[in-house]
Amino acid sequence: MPYLYIWEYEADPEAKDEFIRYYDSDGVWVQLFKRSKGYVGTELLQDIKSENRFVTIDTWNSKGSRDEFMKEYASEYDSLDKKCTEFTVKENMIGAFESI
C-alpha cells in the first residue's frame, strides 16, 4: 500500500533557489531516497499565494520500505537535514499517510 510522507516548509527568501535545488523531484533529497528500492518519487508543491511556502510529498511503496531506508541511511539523512536548515525559516511535518 503506498505510503506518503508530507512536509510543509517556509523557504528563506534569500535561499529559495537552493531550497528548490535540494527538494525538487530530482533534487538532492531524491538522490538519497533513490538508494532505496521502495522509494517511488517526490513531488514539490509551491503555494500560489505565498511563493516561499512549499509542500513535499514523498511516496514509498510501503511504510516498511521507508522505515528500512531510515535505518540504513540515518547518518546521511541527518547530515542532509542539518544542511537544509540553511534554506528554511520553518518546517512542519504534516503527517504520514497511506493510500486507500
A tleap script that builds the chain and sets N, CA, C and O, in Angstrom:
source leaprc.protein.ff14SB
mol = sequence {
  NMET PRO TYR LEU TYR ILE TRP GLU TYR GLU
  ALA ASP PRO GLU ALA LYS ASP GLU PHE ILE
  ARG TYR TYR ASP SER ASP GLY VAL TRP VAL
  GLN LEU PHE LYS ARG SER LYS GLY TYR VAL
  GLY THR GLU LEU LEU GLN ASP ILE LYS SER
  GLU ASN ARG PHE VAL THR ILE ASP THR TRP
  ASN SER LYS GLY SER ARG ASP GLU PHE MET
  LYS GLU TYR ALA SER GLU TYR ASP SER LEU
  ASP LYS LYS CYS THR GLU PHE THR VAL LYS
  GLU ASN MET ILE GLY ALA PHE GLU SER CILE
}
set mol.1.N position { 0.846 -1.177 0.000 }
set mol.1.CA position { 0.000 0.000 0.000 }
set mol.1.C position { 0.895 1.246 0.000 }
set mol.1.O position { 1.754 1.374 0.873 }
set mol.2.N position { 0.718 2.160 -0.949 }
set mol.2.CA position { 1.560 3.368 -0.992 }
set mol.2.C position { 1.532 4.156 0.316 }
set mol.2.O position { 0.495 4.311 0.961 }
set mol.3.N position { 2.695 4.635 0.670 }
set mol.3.CA position { 2.901 5.375 1.914 }
set mol.3.C position { 3.445 6.749 1.550 }
set mol.3.O position { 4.451 6.857 0.849 }
set mol.4.N position { 2.777 7.804 2.027 }
set mol.4.CA position { 3.170 9.173 1.706 }
set mol.4.C position { 3.597 9.909 2.963 }
set mol.4.O position { 2.948 9.833 4.006 }
set mol.5.N position { 4.696 10.617 2.836 }
set mol.5.CA position { 5.289 11.362 3.930 }
set mol.5.C position { 5.258 12.830 3.509 }
set mol.5.O position { 5.924 13.206 2.545 }
set mol.6.N position { 4.495 13.664 4.215 }
set mol.6.CA position { 4.222 15.028 3.748 }
set mol.6.C position { 4.762 16.065 4.727 }
set mol.6.O position { 4.494 16.021 5.927 }
set mol.7.N position { 5.541 17.009 4.167 }
set mol.7.CA position { 6.143 18.094 4.942 }
set mol.7.C position { 5.747 19.441 4.347 }
set mol.7.O position { 5.535 19.568 3.141 }
set mol.8.N position { 5.654 20.438 5.216 }
set mol.8.CA position { 5.411 21.823 4.811 }
set mol.8.C position { 6.641 22.644 5.200 }
set mol.8.O position { 7.205 22.461 6.279 }
set mol.9.N position { 7.048 23.546 4.313 }
set mol.9.CA position { 8.238 24.369 4.549 }
set mol.9.C position { 7.960 25.829 4.216 }
set mol.9.O position { 7.140 26.153 3.357 }
set mol.10.N position { 8.666 26.688 4.923 }
set mol.10.CA position { 8.767 28.080 4.508 }
set mol.10.C position { 10.242 28.281 4.171 }
set mol.10.O position { 11.109 28.222 5.043 }
set mol.11.N position { 10.505 28.520 2.891 }
set mol.11.CA position { 11.881 28.705 2.442 }
set mol.11.C position { 12.355 30.108 2.800 }
set mol.11.O position { 11.582 31.065 2.767 }
set mol.12.N position { 13.622 30.217 3.138 }
set mol.12.CA position { 14.241 31.511 3.338 }
set mol.12.C position { 14.238 32.200 1.972 }
set mol.12.O position { 14.755 31.636 1.007 }
set mol.13.N position { 13.671 33.400 1.867 }
set mol.13.CA position { 13.598 34.067 0.560 }
set mol.13.C position { 14.967 34.209 -0.115 }
set mol.13.O position { 15.060 34.160 -1.342 }
set mol.14.N position { 16.004 34.382 0.662 }
set mol.14.CA position { 17.343 34.545 0.092 }
set mol.14.C position { 17.971 33.219 -0.328 }
set mol.14.O position { 19.000 33.203 -1.004 }
set mol.15.N position { 17.361 32.122 0.067 }
set mol.15.CA position { 17.903 30.800 -0.267 }
set mol.15.C position { 16.879 29.926 -0.998 }
set mol.15.O position { 17.018 28.704 -1.045 }
set mol.16.N position { 15.874 30.551 -1.554 }
set mol.16.CA position { 14.789 29.794 -2.190 }
set mol.16.C position { 15.287 28.930 -3.356 }
set mol.16.O position { 14.840 27.793 -3.514 }
set mol.17.N position { 16.191 29.450 -4.157 }
set mol.17.CA position { 16.706 28.659 -5.282 }
set mol.17.C position { 17.437 27.409 -4.787 }
set mol.17.O position { 17.292 26.332 -5.365 }
set mol.18.N position { 18.221 27.555 -3.720 }
set mol.18.CA position { 18.905 26.399 -3.139 }
set mol.18.C position { 17.887 25.421 -2.554 }
set mol.18.O position { 18.025 24.208 -2.713 }
set mol.19.N position { 16.864 25.949 -1.876 }
set mol.19.CA position { 15.809 25.094 -1.336 }
set mol.19.C position { 15.222 24.236 -2.453 }
set mol.19.O position { 15.106 23.018 -2.312 }
set mol.20.N position { 14.858 24.866 -3.547 }
set mol.20.CA position { 14.259 24.142 -4.674 }
set mol.20.C position { 15.245 23.110 -5.220 }
set mol.20.O position { 14.846 21.989 -5.537 }
set mol.21.N position { 16.509 23.463 -5.334 }
set mol.21.CA position { 17.522 22.537 -5.847 }
set mol.21.C position { 17.625 21.283 -4.977 }
set mol.21.O position { 17.864 20.191 -5.493 }
set mol.22.N position { 17.449 21.430 -3.685 }
set mol.22.CA position { 17.541 20.294 -2.777 }
set mol.22.C position { 16.241 19.486 -2.696 }
set mol.22.O position { 16.280 18.273 -2.493 }
set mol.23.N position { 15.103 20.145 -2.852 }
set mol.23.CA position { 13.818 19.497 -2.578 }
set mol.23.C position { 12.990 19.130 -3.807 }
set mol.23.O position { 11.971 18.454 -3.663 }
set mol.24.N position { 13.383 19.546 -5.001 }
set mol.24.CA position { 12.525 19.251 -6.141 }
set mol.24.C position { 12.566 17.766 -6.505 }
set mol.24.O position { 13.276 16.981 -5.878 }
set mol.25.N position { 11.796 17.397 -7.522 }
set mol.25.CA position { 11.598 15.977 -7.831 }
set mol.25.C position { 12.843 15.273 -8.376 }
set mol.25.O position { 12.819 14.060 -8.584 }
set mol.26.N position { 13.918 16.007 -8.608 }
set mol.26.CA position { 15.187 15.391 -8.986 }
set mol.26.C position { 16.320 15.985 -8.150 }
set mol.26.O position { 17.481 15.973 -8.558 }
set mol.27.N position { 15.966 16.501 -6.986 }
set mol.27.CA position { 16.905 17.208 -6.136 }
set mol.27.C position { 17.802 16.306 -5.301 }
set mol.27.O position { 17.825 15.086 -5.460 }
set mol.28.N position { 18.527 16.944 -4.418 }
set mol.28.CA position { 19.499 16.252 -3.573 }
set mol.28.C position { 18.819 15.210 -2.679 }
set mol.28.O position { 19.334 14.105 -2.510 }
set mol.29.N position { 17.664 15.562 -2.109 }
set mol.29.CA position { 16.945 14.584 -1.279 }
set mol.29.C position { 16.555 13.361 -2.098 }
set mol.29.O position { 16.711 12.227 -1.645 }
set mol.30.N position { 16.054 13.592 -3.294 }
set mol.30.CA position { 15.624 12.475 -4.139 }
set mol.30.C position { 16.799 11.567 -4.471 }
set mol.30.O position { 16.638 10.348 -4.528 }
set mol.31.N position { 17.971 12.139 -4.689 }
set mol.31.CA position { 19.144 11.320 -4.980 }
set mol.31.C position { 19.453 10.373 -3.815 }
set mol.31.O position { 19.864 9.231 -4.020 }
set mol.32.N position { 19.249 10.869 -2.591 }
set mol.32.CA position { 19.423 9.999 -1.428 }
set mol.32.C position { 18.317 8.942 -1.375 }
set mol.32.O position { 18.602 7.758 -1.192 }
set mol.33.N position { 17.069 9.357 -1.531 }
set mol.33.CA position { 15.947 8.422 -1.449 }
set mol.33.C position { 16.031 7.316 -2.506 }
set mol.33.O position { 15.611 6.186 -2.257 }
set mol.34.N position { 16.571 7.640 -3.676 }
set mol.34.CA position { 16.643 6.664 -4.766 }
set mol.34.C position { 17.536 5.470 -4.444 }
set mol.34.O position { 17.532 4.485 -5.182 }
set mol.35.N position { 18.286 5.538 -3.375 }
set mol.35.CA position { 19.107 4.398 -2.966 }
set mol.35.C position { 18.235 3.238 -2.468 }
set mol.35.O position { 18.691 2.099 -2.372 }
set mol.36.N position { 16.984 3.548 -2.156 }
set mol.36.CA position { 16.048 2.529 -1.668 }
set mol.36.C position { 15.188 2.017 -2.816 }
set mol.36.O position { 14.664 2.802 -3.606 }
set mol.37.N position { 15.047 0.706 -2.904 }
set mol.37.CA position { 14.166 0.113 -3.916 }
set mol.37.C position { 12.711 0.469 -3.664 }
set mol.37.O position { 11.900 0.467 -4.591 }
set mol.38.N position { 12.373 0.775 -2.408 }
set mol.38.CA position { 10.990 1.060 -2.055 }
set mol.38.C position { 10.551 2.497 -2.288 }
set mol.38.O position { 9.387 2.835 -2.073 }
set mol.39.N position { 11.474 3.343 -2.727 }
set mol.39.CA position { 11.142 4.747 -2.991 }
set mol.39.C position { 10.441 4.866 -4.337 }
set mol.39.O position { 10.877 4.276 -5.325 }
set mol.40.N position { 9.343 5.640 -4.373 }
set mol.40.CA position { 8.569 5.809 -5.599 }
set mol.40.C position { 8.833 7.172 -6.240 }
set mol.40.O position { 9.081 7.241 -7.444 }
set mol.41.N position { 8.784 8.248 -5.466 }
set mol.41.CA position { 9.006 9.570 -6.033 }
set mol.41.C position { 8.668 10.681 -5.057 }
set mol.41.O position { 8.105 10.449 -3.987 }
set mol.42.N position { 9.028 11.901 -5.456 }
set mol.42.CA position { 8.773 13.090 -4.648 }
set mol.42.C position { 8.123 14.153 -5.513 }
set mol.42.O position { 8.482 14.340 -6.675 }
set mol.43.N position { 7.167 14.838 -4.927 }
set mol.43.CA position { 6.530 15.972 -5.585 }
set mol.43.C position { 6.760 17.200 -4.712 }
set mol.43.O position { 6.531 17.165 -3.503 }
set mol.44.N position { 7.212 18.281 -5.332 }
set mol.44.CA position { 7.386 19.557 -4.640 }
set mol.44.C position { 6.302 20.497 -5.126 }
set mol.44.O position { 6.164 20.741 -6.325 }
set mol.45.N position { 5.526 21.026 -4.176 }
set mol.45.CA position { 4.432 21.940 -4.493 }
set mol.45.C position { 4.735 23.319 -3.909 }
set mol.45.O position { 5.214 23.432 -2.780 }
set mol.46.N position { 4.451 24.373 -4.694 }
set mol.46.CA position { 4.656 25.747 -4.233 }
set mol.46.C position { 3.297 26.412 -4.095 }
set mol.46.O position { 2.464 26.327 -4.997 }
set mol.47.N position { 3.077 27.069 -2.977 }
set mol.47.CA position { 1.828 27.778 -2.696 }
set mol.47.C position { 1.678 28.934 -3.691 }
set mol.47.O position { 2.607 29.722 -3.865 }
set mol.48.N position { 0.525 29.039 -4.338 }
set mol.48.CA position { 0.319 30.104 -5.320 }
set mol.48.C position { 0.105 31.476 -4.675 }
set mol.48.O position { 0.229 32.501 -5.345 }
set mol.49.N position { -0.212 31.499 -3.388 }
set mol.49.CA position { -0.428 32.772 -2.693 }
set mol.49.C position { 0.786 33.202 -1.871 }
set mol.49.O position { 0.898 34.369 -1.495 }
set mol.50.N position { 1.670 32.293 -1.597 }
set mol.50.CA position { 2.842 32.585 -0.773 }
set mol.50.C position { 4.046 31.876 -1.398 }
set mol.50.O position { 4.253 30.684 -1.172 }
set mol.51.N position { 4.834 32.608 -2.179 }
set mol.51.CA position { 5.876 31.986 -3.002 }
set mol.51.C position { 6.996 31.296 -2.224 }
set mol.51.O position { 7.774 30.542 -2.809 }
set mol.52.N position { 7.088 31.540 -0.931 }
set mol.52.CA position { 8.118 30.881 -0.126 }
set mol.52.C position { 7.593 29.674 0.647 }
set mol.52.O position { 8.336 29.041 1.397 }
set mol.53.N position { 6.326 29.359 0.465 }
set mol.53.CA position { 5.715 28.221 1.157 }
set mol.53.C position { 5.648 27.030 0.201 }
set mol.53.O position { 5.168 27.144 -0.927 }
set mol.54.N position { 6.136 25.895 0.675 }
set mol.54.CA position { 6.203 24.683 -0.138 }
set mol.54.C position { 5.699 23.477 0.647 }
set mol.54.O position { 5.671 23.474 1.877 }
set mol.55.N position { 5.303 22.460 -0.102 }
set mol.55.CA position { 4.941 21.163 0.473 }
set mol.55.C position { 5.671 20.097 -0.341 }
set mol.55.O position { 5.720 20.161 -1.569 }
set mol.56.N position { 6.232 19.121 0.359 }
set mol.56.CA position { 6.795 17.960 -0.340 }
set mol.56.C position { 5.959 16.739 -0.004 }
set mol.56.O position { 5.481 16.576 1.118 }
set mol.57.N position { 5.797 15.891 -1.003 }
set mol.57.CA position { 5.113 14.610 -0.827 }
set mol.57.C position { 6.070 13.535 -1.315 }
set mol.57.O position { 6.317 13.397 -2.513 }
set mol.58.N position { 6.603 12.779 -0.367 }
set mol.58.CA position { 7.499 11.668 -0.685 }
set mol.58.C position { 6.680 10.388 -0.662 }
set mol.58.O position { 5.999 10.100 0.322 }
set mol.59.N position { 6.746 9.626 -1.735 }
set mol.59.CA position { 5.954 8.403 -1.844 }
set mol.59.C position { 6.874 7.185 -1.835 }
set mol.59.O position { 7.872 7.119 -2.553 }
set mol.60.N position { 6.499 6.227 -0.992 }
set mol.60.CA position { 7.209 4.956 -0.834 }
set mol.60.C position { 6.218 3.838 -1.126 }
set mol.60.O position { 5.009 4.041 -1.023 }
set mol.61.N position { 6.711 2.676 -1.485 }
set mol.61.CA position { 5.766 1.593 -1.780 }
set mol.61.C position { 5.140 0.993 -0.522 }
set mol.61.O position { 4.135 0.287 -0.605 }
set mol.62.N position { 5.738 1.273 0.656 }
set mol.62.CA position { 5.149 0.824 1.920 }
set mol.62.C position { 5.825 1.552 3.082 }
set mol.62.O position { 6.903 2.126 2.924 }
set mol.63.N position { 5.191 1.521 4.229 }
set mol.63.CA position { 5.789 2.097 5.434 }
set mol.63.C position { 7.082 1.353 5.777 }
set mol.63.O position { 8.072 1.960 6.184 }
set mol.64.N position { 7.055 0.050 5.608 }
set mol.64.CA position { 8.237 -0.755 5.897 }
set mol.64.C position { 9.440 -0.364 5.049 }
set mol.64.O position { 10.571 -0.352 5.535 }
set mol.65.N position { 9.197 -0.045 3.785 }
set mol.65.CA position { 10.284 0.388 2.900 }
set mol.65.C position { 10.914 1.680 3.405 }
set mol.65.O position { 12.138 1.814 3.418 }
set mol.66.N position { 10.088 2.618 3.815 }
set mol.66.CA position { 10.633 3.876 4.329 }
set mol.66.C position { 11.366 3.636 5.650 }
set mol.66.O position { 12.440 4.194 5.871 }
set mol.67.N position { 10.800 2.821 6.514 }
set mol.67.CA position { 11.457 2.514 7.787 }
set mol.67.C position { 12.833 1.886 7.560 }
set mol.67.O position { 13.796 2.234 8.243 }
set mol.68.N position { 12.923 0.968 6.611 }
set mol.68.CA position { 14.219 0.341 6.297 }
set mol.68.C position { 15.207 1.362 5.774 }
set mol.68.O position { 16.376 1.366 6.159 }
set mol.69.N position { 14.733 2.227 4.896 }
set mol.69.CA position { 15.590 3.289 4.372 }
set mol.69.C position { 16.132 4.137 5.521 }
set mol.69.O position { 17.327 4.429 5.569 }
set mol.70.N position { 15.262 4.530 6.438 }
set mol.70.CA position { 15.672 5.386 7.553 }
set mol.70.C position { 16.714 4.692 8.433 }
set mol.70.O position { 17.621 5.352 8.940 }
set mol.71.N position { 16.607 3.395 8.620 }
set mol.71.CA position { 17.613 2.659 9.401 }
set mol.71.C position { 18.946 2.627 8.669 }
set mol.71.O position { 19.998 2.890 9.252 }
set mol.72.N position { 18.886 2.302 7.394 }
set mol.72.CA position { 20.111 2.122 6.617 }
set mol.72.C position { 20.841 3.427 6.332 }
set mol.72.O position { 22.071 3.459 6.292 }
set mol.73.N position { 20.086 4.503 6.133 }
set mol.73.CA position { 20.691 5.772 5.723 }
set mol.73.C position { 20.497 6.885 6.753 }
set mol.73.O position { 20.479 8.064 6.397 }
set mol.74.N position { 20.353 6.523 8.004 }
set mol.74.CA position { 20.101 7.513 9.061 }
set mol.74.C position { 21.168 8.599 9.115 }
set mol.74.O position { 20.848 9.779 9.252 }
set mol.75.N position { 22.404 8.214 9.011 }
set mol.75.CA position { 23.501 9.178 9.100 }
set mol.75.C position { 23.461 10.185 7.948 }
set mol.75.O position { 23.582 11.391 8.167 }
set mol.76.N position { 23.292 9.685 6.721 }
set mol.76.CA position { 23.222 10.563 5.560 }
set mol.76.C position { 21.991 11.464 5.629 }
set mol.76.O position { 22.054 12.645 5.289 }
set mol.77.N position { 20.876 10.894 6.071 }
set mol.77.CA position { 19.631 11.657 6.206 }
set mol.77.C position { 19.829 12.803 7.208 }
set mol.77.O position { 19.484 13.948 6.918 }
set mol.78.N position { 20.377 12.496 8.375 }
set mol.78.CA position { 20.580 13.514 9.408 }
set mol.78.C position { 21.527 14.609 8.939 }
set mol.78.O position { 21.292 15.788 9.204 }
set mol.79.N position { 22.573 14.237 8.256 }
set mol.79.CA position { 23.538 15.208 7.746 }
set mol.79.C position { 22.889 16.146 6.732 }
set mol.79.O position { 23.087 17.360 6.786 }
set mol.80.N position { 22.121 15.585 5.820 }
set mol.80.CA position { 21.430 16.397 4.816 }
set mol.80.C position { 20.367 17.275 5.461 }
set mol.80.O position { 20.198 18.432 5.077 }
set mol.81.N position { 19.657 16.736 6.430 }
set mol.81.CA position { 18.636 17.504 7.139 }
set mol.81.C position { 19.251 18.731 7.825 }
set mol.81.O position { 18.677 19.820 7.785 }
set mol.82.N position { 20.403 18.554 8.445 }
set mol.82.CA position { 21.093 19.681 9.094 }
set mol.82.C position { 21.512 20.728 8.073 }
set mol.82.O position { 21.360 21.926 8.312 }
set mol.83.N position { 22.039 20.282 6.935 }
set mol.83.CA position { 22.452 21.195 5.870 }
set mol.83.C position { 21.268 22.031 5.393 }
set mol.83.O position { 21.414 23.226 5.139 }
set mol.84.N position { 20.113 21.417 5.270 }
set mol.84.CA position { 18.945 22.085 4.703 }
set mol.84.C position { 18.312 23.123 5.631 }
set mol.84.O position { 17.461 23.899 5.195 }
set mol.85.N position { 18.711 23.147 6.885 }
set mol.85.CA position { 18.199 24.204 7.775 }
set mol.85.C position { 18.668 25.581 7.303 }
set mol.85.O position { 18.085 26.597 7.684 }
set mol.86.N position { 19.711 25.621 6.482 }
set mol.86.CA position { 20.201 26.881 5.923 }
set mol.86.C position { 19.215 27.493 4.931 }
set mol.86.O position { 19.271 28.694 4.668 }
set mol.87.N position { 18.313 26.680 4.378 }
set mol.87.CA position { 17.414 27.134 3.314 }
set mol.87.C position { 15.993 27.406 3.786 }
set mol.87.O position { 15.167 27.890 3.012 }
set mol.88.N position { 15.696 27.099 5.049 }
set mol.88.CA position { 14.315 27.222 5.523 }
set mol.88.C position { 14.201 28.142 6.733 }
set mol.88.O position { 15.134 28.285 7.523 }
set mol.89.N position { 13.037 28.757 6.849 }
set mol.89.CA position { 12.691 29.556 8.022 }
set mol.89.C position { 11.982 28.654 9.020 }
set mol.89.O position { 12.175 28.767 10.231 }
set mol.90.N position { 11.149 27.749 8.486 }
set mol.90.CA position { 10.476 26.771 9.345 }
set mol.90.C position { 10.078 25.560 8.524 }
set mol.90.O position { 9.975 25.614 7.298 }
set mol.91.N position { 9.859 24.464 9.241 }
set mol.91.CA position { 9.360 23.244 8.610 }
set mol.91.C position { 8.409 22.560 9.572 }
set mol.91.O position { 8.545 22.667 10.791 }
set mol.92.N position { 7.449 21.859 9.003 }
set mol.92.CA position { 6.435 21.196 9.802 }
set mol.92.C position { 6.049 19.882 9.122 }
set mol.92.O position { 5.665 19.870 7.953 }
set mol.93.N position { 6.153 18.790 9.854 }
set mol.93.CA position { 5.692 17.526 9.318 }
set mol.93.C position { 4.172 17.505 9.365 }
set mol.93.O position { 3.577 17.555 10.442 }
set mol.94.N position { 3.552 17.431 8.212 }
set mol.94.CA position { 2.088 17.367 8.154 }
set mol.94.C position { 1.622 15.984 8.602 }
set mol.94.O position { 0.652 15.849 9.348 }
set mol.95.N position { 2.338 14.958 8.128 }
set mol.95.CA position { 1.989 13.617 8.573 }
set mol.95.C position { 2.410 12.539 7.607 }
set mol.95.O position { 2.953 12.805 6.535 }
set mol.96.N position { 2.146 11.322 8.013 }
set mol.96.CA position { 2.385 10.136 7.197 }
set mol.96.C position { 1.024 9.554 6.848 }
set mol.96.O position { 0.158 9.413 7.711 }
set mol.97.N position { 0.842 9.220 5.582 }
set mol.97.CA position { -0.458 8.786 5.095 }
set mol.97.C position { -0.329 7.537 4.265 }
set mol.97.O position { 0.686 7.330 3.599 }
set mol.98.N position { -1.359 6.693 4.298 }
set mol.98.CA position { -1.433 5.547 3.413 }
set mol.98.C position { -2.550 5.777 2.421 }
set mol.98.O position { -3.602 6.315 2.767 }
set mol.99.N position { -2.319 5.373 1.203 }
set mol.99.CA position { -3.327 5.491 0.154 }
set mol.99.C position { -4.417 4.434 0.397 }
set mol.99.O position { -4.114 3.289 0.733 }
set mol.100.N position { -5.659 4.821 0.228 }
set mol.100.CA position { -6.744 3.866 0.412 }
set mol.100.C position { -7.546 3.685 -0.874 }
set mol.100.O position { -8.504 2.912 -0.900 }
savepdb mol mol.pdb
quit
